[in-house]
């Protein structure tokens, strides 16, 4: 692993409560994977003490792994999960003969049931809490409140009276979530659930592969168990993707990235409605600046300013320029950011700049910035209030008073069938089936009327007002 990847893997949040949430999720899942492999080792013939000893001692350095020492005690006022023993009764190694496909299917069904039962609730709670903490971070920033040193318990106690929601429905019932926020959270949970399911399948494949390989190579049950945990070769490097340690490391990268995505979605989602309105009224545009991250790539991307756009208008998920979306920004901002934006599947030279997380384990974040009153300070890597110089300005006559005729001219008015003129723009009401096609045409040639979906009650208000102005 080169120096740049090491820096990326070692990134840590400077916000305590989100750092602790990531720590708990990692440690819980490490403990769960550990228990599964320990149960398999016992099934192969090791005593419980031998199996747990093998799990907790890396043979390359003989250091204790300590995956979850004191974990449950530290977070017992927030999480109440416990990991039961994993014990499969039928012998996997048996008489040294390979198990039949049907026998393996029974084992994998048993493992899948155990995995889902003890991962699904935790994955949902972590996703919900990460999103809510993102919203809370936005609130702290809006109110200029110090927040980086607050612990997870402190936020849960002070802001939620010790009752932070665990489930999606709890969050929706107790707190004010817009439809855009619900959509963002639902999508993020679906993504997390997919990765959790894939990790379970990887574990099934890993155990089956290692046991069958051990039988083929005439290795003893103890040797097979050791391979399951570590698979250390003479060069003392982890070389097997099927070992427990490799799976734990892979999970850590995925979990950190997905949790960061939930957190960032929580930061952006409260502004989604403004982003939609800004397509008609540019003054409503919301801007964010990329801060944080320790690797060289992140340091180069710090200070990147982006305008929030609705995810619904993004047709190319790998194109972040506003101009490609037909948007000319009043402040000359070039980049767009949207909920769910990601560099997943892209090579590093293709990575987009205005995105958090930008890479696995990334802890960079998008901070709201008011371009009229604030600026990004590269020395502090933070948003700061701009100091305005005061000078004497002679009193002048105010010519901004509008006449009755001028006010009337700015009201929405019908200028044709399904066409309304408002604020210098022309809008056309279109049926839902035609909306996406019309919108795509307008992006290619913005000289025509702006399409408005008839089912969008918010956008159709200008047509209702135009009807009253007839």
C-alpha positions in Angstrom: 0.0 0.0 0.0 1.5 3.3 -1.0 1.8 6.4 1.2 -1.3 8.1 -0.3 -3.6 5.1 0.4 -2.2 4.8 3.9 -3.1 8.4 4.5 -6.6 7.9 3.1 -7.2 4.8 5.3 -6.0 6.6 8.4 -8.2 9.7 8.1 -10.1 10.6 11.3 -13.0 13.0 11.8 -12.3 16.1 13.8 -16.0 16.0 15.0 -16.1 13.8 18.0 -19.7 12.5 17.8 -19.5 11.3 14.2 -16.1 9.8 14.9 -17.5 7.8 17.8 -20.4 6.6 15.7 -18.0 5.2 13.1 -15.9 3.6 15.9 -18.9 1.8 17.4 -20.1 0.5 14.0 -16.7 -0.8 13.0 -16.0 -2.4 16.4 -19.5 -4.0 16.5 -19.1 -5.5 13.0 -15.6 -6.6 13.8 -16.9 -8.4 16.9 -19.7 -10.0 14.9 -17.3 -11.3 12.1 -15.0 -12.5 14.9 -17.8 -14.5 16.5 -18.7 -16.2 13.3 -15.2 -17.3 12.6 -14.7 -18.3 16.2 -17.9 -20.5 15.9 -16.5 -22.1 12.7 -13.1 -22.8 14.5 -15.0 -24.5 17.3 -16.9 -26.5 14.7 -13.6 -27.6 13.1 -12.5 -29.1 16.5 -10.9 -26.3 18.5 -11.9 -25.7 22.1 -13.6 -22.4 22.8 -10.5 -21.1 24.5 -8.3 -22.1 21.6 -10.7 -20.5 19.1 -10.9 -17.2 20.9 -7.2 -17.1 21.5 -6.5 -17.7 17.8 -9.0 -14.9 16.9 -7.4 -12.4 19.2 -3.7 -13.0 18.4 -2.3 -12.1 15.0 0.5 -14.7 14.5 2.6 -12.1 12.7 3.1 -10.0 15.8 1.3 -11.9 18.6 -0.5 -8.7 19.7 -4.0 -8.8 21.0 -6.5 -7.6 18.5 -8.8 -6.1 21.1 -11.6 -5.5 18.6 -14.2 -4.6 21.1 -12.6 -4.3 24.5 -14.8 -2.0 26.7 -16.9 -1.1 23.6 -20.3 -2.1 25.0 -19.6 -0.5 28.3 -18.6 2.8 26.7 -21.7 3.1 24.6 -24.3 1.2 26.7 -26.4 4.4 27.2 -26.8 4.7 23.4 -26.7 1.2 22.0 -28.0 -2.0 23.7 -26.9 -4.6 21.1 -25.3 -7.9 22.2 -23.7 -10.5 20.0 -24.8 -14.1 20.8 -22.6 -17.2 20.1 -22.5 -18.6 16.6 -22.7 -22.3 16.8 -23.4 -24.6 13.8 -24.0 -28.2 14.9 -23.2 -30.2 11.8 -19.5 -30.6 11.3 -18.0 -28.7 8.3 -14.8 -30.7 8.2 -16.5 -34.0 9.1 -14.4 -37.0 8.1 -12.2 -35.0 5.8 -14.5 -35.4 2.8 -16.0 -32.4 1.0 -19.5 -31.5 2.0 -22.2 -31.8 -0.6 -23.7 -28.6 -2.2 -26.9 -29.2 -0.2 -25.0 -29.4 3.1 -23.2 -26.2 2.2 -26.5 -24.5 1.4 -27.8 -25.5 4.8 -24.8 -23.9 6.5 -25.0 -20.8 4.4 -28.7 -20.4 5.2 -27.9 -20.7 8.9 -25.2 -18.1 8.5 -27.4 -15.8 6.5 -30.1 -15.9 9.1 -27.6 -15.1 11.9 -26.0 -12.3 9.9 -29.2 -10.6 8.9 -30.6 -10.8 12.4 -27.6 -9.1 14.0 -26.7 -6.7 11.3 -29.9 -5.3 9.8 -31.1 -3.4 13.0 -27.6 -2.0 13.6 -27.2 -0.9 10.0 -30.5 0.9 10.1 -29.8 2.6 13.4 -26.3 3.7 12.3 -27.7 5.1 9.0 -30.5 7.0 10.8 -28.1 8.4 13.4 -25.5 9.4 10.9 -28.1 11.3 8.8 -29.6 13.0 11.9 -26.1 14.0 13.1 -25.5 15.6 9.7 -28.7 17.6 10.2 -27.6 18.5 13.7 -24.2 19.6 12.4 -26.0 21.9 10.0 -28.0 23.3 12.9 -24.9 23.9 15.0 -23.2 25.7 12.1 -26.3 27.8 11.4 -26.4 28.9 15.0 -22.6 29.4 15.2 -22.5 26.9 18.2 -19.3 25.0 19.0 -19.8 21.3 18.2 -16.6 19.5 17.3 -15.7 18.3 20.8 -19.2 17.1 21.7 -19.4 13.4 22.3 -22.1 11.1 20.8 -23.7 10.7 24.3 -23.6 14.5 24.8 -25.5 15.2 21.6 -28.0 12.3 22.3 -28.6 13.6 25.8 -28.7 17.4 25.2 -30.4 17.5 21.8 -32.6 14.4 21.9 -33.1 13.8 25.7 -31.4 10.4 25.3 -33.9 9.2 22.7 -32.2 9.6 19.3 -34.3 7.6 16.8 -33.2 4.1 15.9 -35.5 3.4 13.0 -36.5 5.3 9.8 -40.2 5.5 10.9 -39.2 6.8 14.3 -37.2 9.6 12.7 -40.0 10.5 10.4 -42.6 10.6 13.1 -40.6 12.6 15.7 -38.8 15.1 13.6 -39.6 17.4 10.7 -38.3 15.6 7.6 -39.1 17.0 4.1 -39.8 14.7 1.3 -36.4 15.4 -0.1 -34.8 14.4 3.2 -36.8 11.2 3.4 -35.8 10.3 -0.2 -32.2 10.9 0.7 -32.3 8.8 3.8 -34.2 6.0 2.2 -31.7 5.8 -0.7 -28.8 5.8 1.7 -30.2 3.0 3.8 -30.8 1.0 0.7 -27.1 1.5 -0.2 -26.0 0.5 3.3 -28.3 -2.6 3.3 -26.8 -3.7 0.0 -23.2 -3.5 1.3 -24.2 -5.4 4.5 -25.8 -8.1 2.4 -22.7 -8.3 0.1 -20.5 -8.6 3.2 -22.5 -11.5 4.5 -22.2 -13.3 1.1 -18.4 -12.7 1.1 -18.1 -14.3 4.5 -20.1 -17.4 3.3 -17.8 -17.6 0.3 -14.7 -17.2 2.4 -15.6 -19.9 4.8 -16.6 -22.4 2.1 -13.4 -21.6 0.1 -11.0 -22.0 3.0 -12.6 -25.2 4.3 -12.6 -26.8 0.9 -9.1 -25.7 0.2 -7.9 -27.0 3.5 -9.5 -30.4 2.8 -7.9 -30.5 -0.7 -4.5 -29.7 0.8 -4.8 -32.2 3.7 -4.5 -29.4 6.3 -5.5 -30.1 9.8 -8.6 -28.4 11.3 -6.4 -26.1 13.4 -4.5 -25.1 10.3 -7.7 -24.4 8.5 -9.0 -22.3 11.4 -5.7 -20.3 11.4 -6.1 -19.7 7.6 -9.7 -18.6 8.2 -8.5 -15.9 10.6 -5.2 -14.7 9.2 -3.6 -16.8 6.4 -0.2 -15.4 7.2 2.5 -16.4 4.7 6.3 -16.4 5.3 6.6 -12.8 4.4 4.1 -12.1 7.3 1.7 -10.1 5.1 -2.0 -10.7 4.7 -2.4 -12.2 1.3 -5.7 -13.9 1.3 -8.9 -12.0 0.6 -10.9 -14.8 2.3 -9.3 -14.4 5.8 -11.3 -12.8 8.6 -8.7 -10.0 8.9 -9.1 -9.1 5.2 -12.9 -9.1 5.5 -12.7 -6.9 8.5 -10.4 -4.5 6.7 -12.7 -4.4 3.7 -15.7 -3.9 5.9 -14.0 -1.0 7.7 -13.5 0.9 4.4 -17.0 0.3 3.2 -18.7 1.1 6.5 -16.7 4.3 7.0 -17.6 5.5 3.4 -21.3 4.6 3.6 -21.7 6.2 7.1 -19.9 9.4 5.8 -22.4 9.4 2.9 -25.3 9.3 5.3 -23.8 12.1 7.4 -23.2 14.3 4.3 -26.7 13.6 3.0 -28.0 14.9 6.4 -25.9 18.1 5.9 -27.2 18.8 2.4 -30.8 17.6 2.6 -32.3 20.6 4.6 -31.3 22.8 1.6 -32.8 20.7 -1.1 -36.0 22.7 -1.4 -34.0 25.9 -1.9 -31.9 24.2 -4.5 -35.0 23.4 -6.5 -36.3 26.9 -6.1 -33.0 28.3 -7.3 -33.6 26.9 -10.7 -36.3 29.6 -11.1 -34.9 32.1 -8.7 -31.1 32.2 -8.6 -31.1 34.3 -5.4 -32.3 31.1 -3.6 -29.1 29.2 -4.5 -27.2 27.5 -1.7 -23.4 27.0 -1.7 -21.0 24.7 0.1 -17.3 24.5 0.4 -15.2 21.4 0.7 -13.1 21.2 3.9 -11.1 18.6 5.7 -9.4 15.4 4.6 -5.8 14.6 5.2 -4.5 12.9 2.0 -2.8 14.9 -0.8 -5.8 14.7 -3.1 -8.1 16.1 -0.3 -5.6 18.9 0.5 -5.7 19.9 -3.2 -9.5 19.8 -3.2 -10.0 21.9 0.0 -11.7 25.2 -0.6 -13.7 23.9 -3.7 -17.0 25.8 -3.7 -20.1 24.1 -5.2 -23.7 25.0 -5.7 -26.3 22.6 -4.4 -28.6 21.3 -7.2 -31.6 18.9 -6.9 -30.5 15.3 -7.5 -33.5 14.9 -9.9 -31.9 17.2 -12.6 -28.6 15.3 -12.7 -28.6 13.2 -15.8 -24.8 12.3 -15.8 -23.7 11.2 -12.3 -20.0 11.7 -13.3 -20.3 15.3 -14.6 -20.2 18.0 -11.9 -20.0 21.2 -13.9 -23.0 23.5 -13.6 -22.6 24.5 -17.3 -23.3 20.9 -18.3 -26.7 21.2 -16.6 -27.5 24.5 -18.3 -27.0 26.5 -15.2 -25.1 29.9 -15.3 -24.3 30.8 -11.7 -24.6 34.4 -10.5 -21.3 34.1 -8.5 -19.4 32.3 -11.2 -19.3 29.0 -9.3 -18.4 26.2 -11.6 -19.2 23.0 -9.6 -22.4 21.3 -8.6 -23.0 19.2 -5.5 -26.0 17.0 -5.0 -27.3 14.4 -2.5 -25.9 11.0 -3.3 -22.9 12.4 -5.4 -20.1 9.8 -5.3 -16.8 8.8 -6.8 -17.5 5.1 -6.5 -16.5 3.2 -9.6 -14.2 6.0 -10.8 -10.4 5.9 -11.1 -8.5 8.5 -9.0 -7.7 10.6 -12.1 -11.5 10.8 -12.7 -12.6 11.7 -9.2 -14.8 14.7 -8.9 -13.7 17.5 -6.5 -16.9 18.8 -5.0 -18.0 15.5 -3.3 -17.8 14.1 0.2 -16.8 11.4 0.9 -14.4 11.6 -2.1 -12.8 8.3 -1.5 -12.9 5.3 0.9 -12.5 6.3 4.6 -12.8 10.0 3.7 -13.7 12.4 6.4 -13.9 15.6 4.3 -17.1 17.5 4.6 -19.2 20.1 2.7 -19.8 23.2 4.8 -22.5 25.8 4.0 -21.1 29.1 2.9 -22.9 32.4 2.3 -20.9 34.0 -0.5 -22.2 37.5 0.4 -21.1 37.4 4.0 -18.5 34.6 4.5 -15.3 33.3 2.9 -13.2 30.2 3.0 -9.9 30.7 5.0 -7.3 28.2 3.7 -5.1 28.8 6.8 -7.8 27.5 9.1 -9.6 25.3 6.5 -12.9 26.7 7.7 -15.7 29.2 6.8 -15.3 32.6 8.4 -17.4 35.7 8.5 -16.2 38.5 6.2 -15.3 41.8 7.8 -16.9 44.6 5.8 -15.2 48.0 5.6 -17.5 50.9 6.6 -17.3 54.2 4.9 -19.4 57.4 4.8 -22.0 57.3 2.0 -24.0 60.5 1.3 -27.8 60.1 1.6 -29.2 59.4 -1.9 -32.7 59.5 -3.3 -34.2 56.0 -3.3 -35.3 55.2 -6.9 -36.2 51.6 -6.0 -39.9 52.5 -5.3 -41.9 50.7 -8.0 -45.0 52.1 -9.6 -48.3 50.2 -9.6 -47.7 49.5 -13.3 -44.2 48.0 -12.6 -45.5 45.8 -9.9 -48.4 44.5 -12.1 -45.9 43.7 -14.9 -43.9 41.4 -12.6 -46.9 39.2 -11.7 -47.3 35.8 -13.4 -49.5 36.1 -16.4 -50.7 33.7 -19.1 -49.3 34.5 -22.5 -50.6 31.5 -24.4 -51.9 28.0 -23.9 -50.1 26.4 -20.9 -47.5 29.3 -21.0 -46.9 31.7 -18.2 -44.5 34.6 -18.1 -42.9 35.4 -14.7 -39.7 37.3 -13.6 -38.5 37.5 -17.2 -38.9 33.7 -17.8 -41.5 31.7 -19.7 -42.8 28.5 -18.1 -44.8 25.7 -19.8 -47.0 23.3 -17.9 -46.4 19.7 -19.2 -47.8 16.3 -18.4 -45.7 14.0 -16.2 -45.1 11.6 -19.1 -43.5 14.3 -21.2 -41.7 16.1 -18.4 -38.3 14.4 -18.6 -38.1 14.6 -22.4 -39.1 18.4 -22.3 -36.5 19.0 -19.5 -33.8 17.3 -21.5 -34.7 19.4 -24.6 -34.6 22.6 -22.5 -31.1 21.7 -21.1 -29.8 21.5 -24.7 -31.5 24.7 -25.7 -32.5 27.0 -22.9 -34.0 29.6 -25.2 -37.4 27.9 -25.0 -39.9 27.8 -22.2 -38.9 26.1 -18.9 -41.0 22.9 -18.5 -43.0 22.5 -15.2 -44.4 19.1 -14.2 -48.1 19.4 -13.6 -47.8 17.0 -10.6 -45.4 19.3 -8.9 -47.8 21.4 -6.7 -45.1 23.7 -5.6 -44.0 24.7 -9.1 -47.5 24.9 -10.4 -48.3 27.7 -8.0 -47.2 30.3 -10.5 -49.8 28.9 -12.9 -52.4 29.2 -10.2 -51.4 32.8 -9.5 -51.5 33.5 -13.3 -55.0 32.1 -13.4 -56.1 34.6 -10.6 -54.4 37.5 -12.5 -56.5 36.9 -15.6 
